Amino acid sequence: MTTEQKQLETAREPRTRVRRVFAILGEFLAALVLVLLCFSLLTGLLVLSFPQGTSIANVMTFGSRPEVRAGRTLIDTGLEAEEEDDAFTAFISEVFHQVKEKRSGAIVWGDAKAGIRLKDRHAVQSFSNSGATISFDDQNDLTLGEKSLIIIRGLKRDRDSRRRAATLVVLEGELDGRLEGRAGRAMRVEIATAKSTLRIDGRRQTADFKVAIGEDHSSTYSIYEGTAKVVTGSKTIVLEPNQTVTVDPEGKAGGVRELPGIPQPMLPADEMLFSYRAAPPTVRFDWMARKDVDGYRFALARDPGFLDLIYKDTLAQPGFAHGNLRSGVYYWKISGVSQAAEGPHSDVRRIEIIHDSVPPALDVEFPTGVIEMQNFLLRGSAEPGSRVFVGDQPVSIEESGAFELALQLERGLNVIVVEAVDSAGNIAYESQLISAKY
């Protein structure tokens, strides 16, 4: 290599080093961008895994006094840590539609499923037209309504008496409960809300109750059977059967009120059957009006426990129509609402809707041969419940489906057409030429 070539190579070395440095920096930046994209994707998946609603972190903080965050009051129940030997478990016994659960210490929410065991600090949340039943055994249950959020704050058993006690927090929605005061299965339940607590001792009574959180974060406690105590601050309120009280977000309790009476259902009757051939029928639900209510809480569901909801709302006037109920069995009930308190509901009624495209059965006893008289008695049978016509004339039909009609025949040939129309609109017919000679 000549001296000139060596000088040229020496001049190129700084530029080569600069290019290498920029190449290394480019690779580093590309790797950094890739890491940030992966992190963003993971964060998005975690956000999707959490149901929307009240933050669990907000309600898991223990303290000496209630804490207010974002306009909501958090609860300190004063529950102390329990020894494992003294604890017992509840479990989710029924789930309908979208319900989530989150264990203590878990990061993400999971789908709630029947059979999941619930322990301290376990949260359960339901969404629209969804619900779940939480059972302590086969006699003591809590029902989580739609758009509700609760937390198990404590499940413990007394070492000596073996009596059980459960403490829960209701943050949103509604919680219905029924406790059976039977030997060996009785328990005490405390249900805390923002500024008050409902206490029910189920050891000597059967208790049926509801806790409802209003849009203004007030808490309404209703007792349908048994007795209970509502504690707010230093004040204790005793509720007897068919009584209710509302505690506002600041912890101020209103007066104890009587629950509204039960509206009387009218139609559809229990076990009523609807059938349709093409489009689903419009089913009209009616009940008698009451003067002691502000509105009516109507519920329609696929199950008698009203967890698999089709429709639930508060209506200003008696009566509701639904025009898109497909084939299946449905249950409905009605209750009165007064000043945010829901009274006891009516008896649950069952209806069934059937898609029926089969013509009704029809059998007509037409004569054979020539009729030698003017008057003739036409007999037959059709599917019970059908409407029968001979020509354009409606014919009375017995419960068994049997029918008969006296006809006056014209001399010569007579065309006799018999039609049967079932409740779904399906039609069956039979016709025959009858010769009369008299």
WOQUITA-V561577 format. One record per residue. N is the residue number from 1. PSI is psi as a letter, one per 30 degrees, with the letter a starting at -180 (999 if undefined). OMEGA is omega in whole degrees, -180 to 180 (* if undefined). D_LAST is the distance of its C-alpha to the last C-alpha in whole Angstrom. Layout:
N_PSI_OMEGA_D_LAST / N_PSI_OMEGA_D_LAST
This chain:
1_k_-178_141 / 2_l_180_143 / 3_e_179_144 / 4_e_178_142 / 5_e_179_139 / 6_e_180_139 / 7_e_178_140 / 8_e_180_136 / 9_e_179_135 / 10_e_179_136 / 11_f_-179_135 / 12_f_-173_131 / 13_e_179_131 / 14_e_180_131 / 15_e_179_128 / 16_e_179_126 / 17_e_179_127 / 18_e_179_125 / 19_e_179_122 / 20_e_179_122 / 21_e_180_122 / 22_e_178_119 / 23_e_179_117 / 24_e_178_117 / 25_e_178_116 / 26_e_178_113 / 27_e_-180_112 / 28_e_180_112 / 29_e_178_111 / 30_e_178_108 / 31_e_180_108 / 32_e_178_108 / 33_e_179_105 / 34_e_179_103 / 35_e_180_104 / 36_e_177_103 / 37_e_178_99 / 38_e_179_99 / 39_e_179_100 / 40_e_179_97 / 41_e_179_94 / 42_e_179_95 / 43_e_178_95 / 44_e_179_92 / 45_e_179_90 / 46_e_179_92 / 47_e_178_91 / 48_f_-179_87 / 49_f_-180_87 / 50_k_173_88 / 51_l_179_85 / 52_k_179_86 / 53_a_-178_87 / 54_k_-180_90 / 55_k_178_93 / 56_e_179_93 / 57_e_-179_97 / 58_f_-174_97 / 59_f_179_95 / 60_g_-178_97 / 61_k_176_101 / 62_k_180_102 / 63_l_-177_105 / 64_f_-180_106 / 65_l_180_104 / 66_k_-179_101 / 67_k_-178_101 / 68_k_176_100 / 69_k_176_99 / 70_h_176_97 / 71_g_-179_96 / 72_k_-180_94 / 73_k_179_96 / 74_l_-169_96 / 75_k_170_97 / 76_j_-178_99 / 77_f_-179_98 / 78_g_-179_101 / 79_k_179_100 / 80_l_179_103 / 81_k_-176_102 / 82_l_173_101 / 83_k_-176_102 / 84_e_-177_100 / 85_f_-177_100 / 86_f_-174_98 / 87_l_170_96 / 88_l_-174_92 / 89_k_166_89 / 90_l_179_86 / 91_l_175_83 / 92_j_-176_80 / 93_f_179_77 / 94_k_177_74 / 95_k_175_75 / 96_k_176_72 / 97_b_-168_72 / 98_j_177_76 / 99_k_-179_79 / 100_l_176_82 / 101_l_-179_85 / 102_k_180_89 / 103_l_177_91 / 104_k_179_95 / 105_f_180_97 / 106_l_-179_94 / 107_e_-175_95 / 108_l_175_91 / 109_k_176_88 / 110_l_177_85 / 111_k_177_81 / 112_k_180_81 / 113_l_178_79 / 114_k_180_78 / 115_f_180_80 / 116_k_179_83 / 117_k_-179_86 / 118_k_177_88 / 119_a_-176_91 / 120_k_177_94 / 121_g_176_94 / 122_k_-178_90 / 123_k_177_88 / 124_k_-178_84 / 125_k_178_83 / 126_l_-179_79 / 127_a_-175_77 / 128_k_178_74 / 129_h_-178_71 / 130_l_179_73 / 131_l_-179_75 / 132_l_175_76 / 133_k_176_77 / 134_k_-175_80 / 135_k_173_80 / 136_f_174_83 / 137_a_-178_82 / 138_g_-178_78 / 139_f_-175_78 / 140_j_-173_80 / 141_l_170_79 / 142_k_-179_79 / 143_k_180_77 / 144_j_179_78 / 145_a_-180_76 / 146_l_178_75 / 147_h_-176_79 / 148_l_179_81 / 149_k_177_84 / 150_l_176_86 / 151_k_172_89 / 152_j_-179_90 / 153_f_179_93 / 154_k_174_94 / 155_j_-177_93 / 156_l_-179_95 / 157_k_178_95 / 158_k_-175_98 / 159_e_-175_100 / 160_e_-176_100 / 161_f_-177_97 / 162_g_176_95 / 163_k_-175_93 / 164_l_177_92 / 165_k_180_92 / 166_k_176_90 / 167_k_-178_92 / 168_l_174_89 / 169_k_175_90 / 170_j_-178_87 / 171_e_-178_88 / 172_l_171_84 / 173_b_-174_81 / 174_k_176_79 / 175_j_175_80 / 176_k_-179_78 / 177_l_174_79 / 178_k_180_78 / 179_k_179_81 / 180_k_-178_80 / 181_h_-179_83 / 182_l_-177_83 / 183_k_177_86 / 184_f_-179_87 / 185_f_-176_85 / 186_l_-179_86 / 187_l_177_88 / 188_k_-177_90 / 189_k_172_89 / 190_k_-179_90 / 191_j_-177_89 / 192_k_171_91 / 193_a_-171_90 / 194_e_-173_93 / 195_g_-176_94 / 196_l_-178_93 / 197_k_174_92 / 198_k_180_89 / 199_k_-179_90 / 200_k_176_88 / 201_j_-178_89 / 202_g_-177_86 / 203_f_-176_88 / 204_g_-176_87 / 205_l_167_83 / 206_k_-176_80 / 207_k_177_81 / 208_k_-169_78 / 209_l_177_79 / 210_k_172_79 / 211_k_-178_82 / 212_k_177_81 / 213_k_-179_84 / 214_l_178_83 / 215_f_177_84 / 216_g_179_87 / 217_g_171_88 / 218_l_-179_87 / 219_k_179_86 / 220_k_-179_84 / 221_k_180_83 / 222_k_180_80 / 223_k_180_80 / 224_e_179_77 / 225_k_-178_78 / 226_a_178_81 / 227_l_-180_85 / 228_l_176_87 / 229_k_174_90 / 230_k_-178_91 / 231_k_175_94 / 232_j_-174_96 / 233_b_178_99 / 234_g_-176_101 / 235_k_177_98 / 236_k_-178_95 / 237_k_179_92 / 238_k_178_90 / 239_k_176_86 / 240_l_179_84 / 241_k_179_80 / 242_h_175_78 / 243_l_-178_81 / 244_l_175_82 / 245_k_179_85 / 246_k_177_86 / 247_k_-176_90 / 248_l_-176_91 / 249_f_179_92 / 250_f_179_96 / 251_g_180_95 / 252_k_-178_94 / 253_k_173_92 / 254_a_179_89 / 255_l_175_88 / 256_k_-177_86 / 257_l_172_83 / 258_k_177_79 / 259_k_177_77 / 260_l_-179_73 / 261_l_-176_70 / 262_k_174_67 / 263_k_-179_65 / 264_j_178_61 / 265_k_178_59 / 266_d_-180_55 / 267_k_-1_53 / 268_l_176_52 / 269_l_177_52 / 270_k_-180_54 / 271_g_180_52 / 272_k_-176_50 / 273_k_174_48 / 274_k_177_47 / 275_l_180_46 / 276_l_-178_46 / 277_e_-178_44 / 278_d_-178_47 / 279_k_177_49 / 280_k_-178_51 / 281_l_170_50 / 282_j_-178_52 / 283_k_-180_53 / 284_k_178_54 / 285_k_-176_56 / 286_k_176_57 / 287_l_-177_59 / 288_k_180_60 / 289_l_176_63 / 290_k_-180_67 / 291_f_-175_70 / 292_g_-178_72 / 293_l_172_72 / 294_f_-179_73 / 295_a_-176_70 / 296_k_177_68 / 297_j_-179_69 / 298_k_180_65 / 299_k_178_65 / 300_k_-174_63 / 301_l_177_64 / 302_f_-178_62 / 303_l_-177_64 / 304_f_177_64 / 305_f_176_68 / 306_h_170_68 / 307_e_178_70 / 308_i_-170_68 / 309_k_168_67 / 310_e_-178_64 / 311_k_175_65 / 312_k_-179_68 / 313_l_175_69 / 314_k_-175_70 / 315_k_-178_67 / 316_e_-176_68 / 317_l_177_65 / 318_k_178_62 / 319_k_179_59 / 320_k_179_59 / 321_k_176_57 / 322_k_-174_57 / 323_g_-177_55 / 324_h_177_56 / 325_j_-179_56 / 326_l_-180_55 / 327_k_179_53 / 328_a_179_55 / 329_k_-178_56 / 330_l_179_58 / 331_k_179_60 / 332_l_178_61 / 333_l_-178_63 / 334_k_176_65 / 335_l_179_68 / 336_k_179_70 / 337_k_178_73 / 338_k_179_76 / 339_h_176_79 / 340_f_180_79 / 341_k_179_78 / 342_k_180_75 / 343_l_178_73 / 344_k_-177_71 / 345_l_179_68 / 346_l_171_65 / 347_k_179_63 / 348_k_178_62 / 349_k_-177_58 / 350_k_173_56 / 351_l_179_54 / 352_k_179_52 / 353_k_-174_51 / 354_k_172_49 / 355_j_-173_48 / 356_j_177_45 / 357_g_-178_43 / 358_k_178_40 / 359_k_180_37 / 360_l_177_35 / 361_k_179_33 / 362_k_179_30 / 363_j_-177_27 / 364_k_180_23 / 365_i_178_21 / 366_k_178_18 / 367_l_175_15 / 368_k_179_16 / 369_a_-176_13 / 370_k_177_10 / 371_k_-176_8 / 372_h_178_5 / 373_l_-178_5 / 374_e_-177_7 / 375_k_-179_10 / 376_k_-180_12 / 377_j_180_16 / 378_k_180_18 / 379_l_176_21 / 380_a_178_24 / 381_k_180_28 / 382_l_179_31 / 383_k_179_34 / 384_k_-179_36 / 385_f_179_37 / 386_l_171_34 / 387_k_-176_32 / 388_k_178_28 / 389_k_169_26 / 390_j_-167_22 / 391_b_177_23 / 392_g_-174_25 / 393_k_176_24 / 394_k_-177_27 / 395_k_176_26 / 396_k_-179_28 / 397_k_-180_30 / 398_l_179_32 / 399_e_179_35 / 400_f_-177_34 / 401_f_-179_32 / 402_k_177_29 / 403_l_174_26 / 404_l_-179_22 / 405_k_176_20 / 406_k_-179_17 / 407_k_171_14 / 408_j_-175_12 / 409_k_173_10 / 410_l_176_9 / 411_k_-180_7 / 412_b_-177_9 / 413_k_177_12 / 414_k_177_13 / 415_j_-180_17 / 416_j_179_18 / 417_k_179_22 / 418_k_180_24 / 419_k_172_28 / 420_k_-179_30 / 421_k_180_34 / 422_l_-175_37 / 423_f_179_40 / 424_f_-179_42 / 425_g_176_39 / 426_k_-174_38 / 427_k_170_34 / 428_k_179_32 / 429_l_173_28 / 430_k_-180_25 / 431_l_179_22 / 432_k_173_19 / 433_k_180_16 / 434_k_180_13 / 435_k_-180_10 / 436_k_180_7 / 437_j_-178_4 / 438_999_*_0
